[in-house]
């Protein structure tokens, strides 16, 4: 194994989902489309959308992981990916289906909850302002 290969960590809120050395390449999905990394690419940060993370190692070949939205940080040969949820598997079709059904649906529900909470907060602030001036 060459020392010029990447070290990938996929972090979840409660644990480390993957800690892989010897990574040849990584492809993740961002708001602008697919984003590829090779070992000697410049350091970077990218916001990830729910999708399929693909990476390749010398030992295992191509590996697919369904990930929720998060962030990717590359510094030198270390790549950290922090996401809320991740799910591994060998069937790319099933992983894509998981992303479409679970992650994207939950993100829409979270948007609705955030919108309702913002309206509640705004109403509370108006009432407090009225109470304070009344």
N, C-alpha and C positions, 0 to 999 in steps of 0.2 A: 504494500500500500504506500502510495506516495504521500509525503508530508505536505504537498501542495494541494490537498483536497480539503473540502469544507467540513466543518463540524456543525450539525444542525440540531437545535433543540426546539421542540414544540411544547410550549408551556400553556397549561390550563390554570384556572384560578386556584385549584386545590392540589395540583400535582404536575409532574412532568409527563407528558403523553409520549414523547419520543426523544431520545438522546442518541444521535447517530453520527458516527465518524466515517470518513472516507466517502463523502458525498461529492459526486462529479458535477451534478447540475441540479437546479431547483426551478420549478415553474409554479408561480402562484397567480391568483386572480386579484386584480385591483379594479378601482373604479374606471380606469382608462383601458382595461383589457388585461391580457396575460402579461406577466412580468417574469423574465428569465434571469437567472443568476448563474454565473460560472465562477470558479475560484478566484480569479484575478480581477474581477469586476471591481470598480471603485466602491467604497463604502456608501451605504444608502439607507433610507428609511422609506417604507411604503405602507399605506393603509390598505388592508385586505378586505375584500368582500366575501360573502359566503360562496364557497366553490370548492373545486378540487385542487389540492396541493399535490404536485407531482415532484418526486425527487428520485435520483438514480445513484446507486452505490455500486462499487466494484463487486462486492460480494453478493448482493441481493437483486441487482438489476433495478427495474423501475418499480416504485412504490407509490400508491395512491392513498390520500387521506382527505376525507371530507372535513372541511373546517368552516367555522362560523366567522363572522367579521372579526378583525383584529389588526395587529401591526406586525410588520417584518422589519428587523434591524440587522444589517450586515456590517460588521466591523472586522476588517482583515479577513481571516478565513472562518470566523464564527458567525453563524446566522441564528438569530433568536426570533421565533415566531410566537406571539402571544395571542391566543384566541379564547373565546368563551367555551366552545365545545369542539371536539374533534372525534372522528370515527374512522377507523381504518378498515380496509377490506380489499379483497382481490378482484371483485366484480365492479368494474367501473360504472356500469349501468345502475347497479343498486346504490352506489355512492352518490351518483348524480341525482337519483330519485330522492335520496335522503336529504340532500341539500335543498332541492326544490320543495319538498313537502314539509320538512321539519324546520330548517334554519330560516328560509325566506318567510314562511308563515309566521314563525315566532317573531321575526323582526317586524312584520306588519302589525302584529298584536302589540309589540312594545311601543311602536309609534303611536298607536291609538291610546295606550295607557299614558304615555308621556304627554300627549295632547290634552287628555282629560285632567291630568295632574296640573298642567300649566294653567288651564282654565280655573281650577279650584284655587290655585295659589293667587291668581289675579283677582278673583272674587274676594278672597280673604284679605288681600292687601287693600282693596277698595273699601271694604267694611271697616278695617282698622283705621284707614285714613279718615273715613266719615266719623267714626267714633272719637278719634283724636281731635277733630275740628268741631265736633258737635257739642 
